[in-house]
Amino acid sequence: MFVSYFILSTENFKDNILVFFFWVMLLNIVLSFDSLAMYPSVH
């Protein structure tokens, strides 16, 4: 679903770059939360 949304939300090259950086930032946030989830206090 996210991949199809990524493709549909890109109309030109500039928007493609902006959406790409948005998903990279979002992925970094998710990965940081996953690393923090290893600690019991976060759960």
C-alpha positions as a Markdown table, in Angstrom:
| # | Residue | x | y | z |
|---|---|---|---|---|
| 1 | Met | 0.0 | 0.0 | 0.0 |
| 2 | Phe | 2.8 | 2.4 | 0.9 |
| 3 | Val | 4.6 | 1.7 | -2.3 |
| 4 | Ser | 1.5 | 2.4 | -4.4 |
| 5 | Tyr | 0.9 | 5.6 | -2.5 |
| 6 | Phe | 4.5 | 6.6 | -3.1 |
| 7 | Ile | 4.1 | 6.0 | -6.8 |
| 8 | Leu | 0.8 | 7.8 | -7.0 |
| 9 | Ser | 1.9 | 10.8 | -5.0 |
| 10 | Thr | 4.8 | 11.5 | -7.3 |
| 11 | Glu | 3.9 | 13.6 | -10.4 |
| 12 | Asn | 7.3 | 15.1 | -11.3 |
| 13 | Phe | 11.0 | 14.7 | -10.4 |
| 14 | Lys | 10.9 | 17.3 | -7.7 |
| 15 | Asp | 7.9 | 15.8 | -6.0 |
| 16 | Asn | 9.6 | 12.4 | -6.3 |
| 17 | Ile | 12.7 | 13.7 | -4.5 |
| 18 | Leu | 10.6 | 15.3 | -1.7 |
| 19 | Val | 8.5 | 12.2 | -1.1 |
| 20 | Phe | 11.7 | 10.1 | -1.2 |
| 21 | Phe | 13.3 | 12.2 | 1.5 |
| 22 | Phe | 10.0 | 12.1 | 3.5 |
| 23 | Trp | 9.9 | 8.3 | 3.5 |
| 24 | Val | 13.7 | 8.1 | 4.4 |
| 25 | Met | 13.1 | 10.4 | 7.4 |
| 26 | Leu | 10.0 | 8.3 | 8.4 |
| 27 | Leu | 12.0 | 5.1 | 8.0 |
| 28 | Asn | 14.8 | 6.5 | 10.2 |
| 29 | Ile | 12.2 | 7.4 | 12.9 |
| 30 | Val | 10.7 | 3.9 | 12.8 |
| 31 | Leu | 14.2 | 2.3 | 13.0 |
| 32 | Ser | 15.1 | 4.6 | 16.0 |
| 33 | Phe | 11.8 | 3.5 | 17.7 |
| 34 | Asp | 12.7 | -0.2 | 17.0 |
| 35 | Ser | 16.1 | 0.3 | 18.6 |
| 36 | Leu | 14.6 | 2.0 | 21.6 |
| 37 | Ala | 12.0 | -0.8 | 21.9 |
| 38 | Met | 14.7 | -3.2 | 23.1 |
| 39 | Tyr | 14.7 | -1.4 | 26.4 |
| 40 | Pro | 12.0 | -2.4 | 28.9 |
| 41 | Ser | 11.3 | 1.2 | 30.0 |
| 42 | Val | 10.1 | 2.0 | 26.5 |
| 43 | His | 7.6 | -0.8 | 26.5 |
